[in-house]
Amino acid sequence: MKKLIKSLLMISAAAVLLCCPCGAVEQSVRINDTVTFSINGEEAPAILSDGSIYTWYLPQEGEVLTVTSEQEIGYLYIFFGETPESYSVSFGKVRRACGQNGFLHELIEIGANEVTVKLPGSKICSVEVYSSGTLPADVQDWDRPVRDCDMLAFPTHADDDTLYFGPAIVNAVSRGLSVQIAYMVNHWDTVDRPHELLNGIWEMGVRTYPIIGEFPDIYSNSLEHASRVYIPDTILQYQVEMIRRFRPKVVLGHDLNGEYGHGAHMLNAVLLTRAIELSGEASAFPGSAREWGAYQPMKLYLHLYGQNQITLDVHAPLEFFEGRSAFEKAEDAYAKHISQHKWTSLAVEDFGDGDCRLFGLYFSSVGQDAQNDIFENIPPDEPPRPVFEQPAGYGNTVYFSKN
Ligand SMILES: [Zn+2]
């Protein structure tokens, strides 16, 4: 019966393909229902391909997944439940090394009817199979972090990136500028937040994989409390390393008052005002100076900072995002943070202590602003700065043991 259903689905899928106008690029679609998943020759458990992040399969050593399909497999798209170890994917005469970048959501281009995956010993939430063609917009194909970025944003948590920095990031992306994000805390103690983080920034057009800090998520309602529950010097060390590693022209940080009063936001912002100085001094945290070189960005903006304040235009329709404004795209991204919607007071706002339009220029080596433009006075690259791709999530000092 199962085979019959699969055959019928295959026929209907083939009919769709035949209907494509001559020369048109086919739309890639999820074909999990029409393929066969087996592990070491036995039928694979359904949770391996159920599309859910809330269930996962933990492979044993030596397990090999085989996916077979009558229709050509265009891509495998794997959701991991933790940062994956290395693994390999083989089809025809091709063997691909995967997982080295530590991407939680990894896309692998295939182009064959059978593919084998030498599974890593890492939790796999779901293996998604797509046909060949143009992928749906929400399928994530991450780039590795890039060394010389235009903007480096330092949100504390997943969702601060959308609530406070969202429209600033979207505006930069829409201008073709490169954006790197370095989160202070991680959410590995939750199932959904690491996925929501990626889904949100992908929605905003960010394509370089973010850096996830080693620090745990601890609620705090004051700078004094946050300074006790975290080790400030290790956060400073992390910030300095990120600035040296990514050599941004502009850095964005939180409100010194922590937006709605979150002590970890405050600590992140206060330390960033020190990091912006120390990153340029080779004698400060000499390990990362040796590895990446001392470097000082041209500007530091803090959210809501009262001096030298600019008001971003967040409501103009953006051609890059098919007429959606930066504000609307930030809202689209916050919609991905489903687990956070229980906090009904949080939303992308253009007023009050969440006003995403307001940033103050805390530091500048290129003069003061006269317009409402984060990139005002930033000289164009002549010649363009060389781009060095870097592995994601690796090469960082371990600052804080998770245990
Ligand atoms: Zn936060």
Residues whose N, C-alpha, C, O or C-beta is under 5 A from the ligand:
A	BS01	ZN	T156 H157 D160
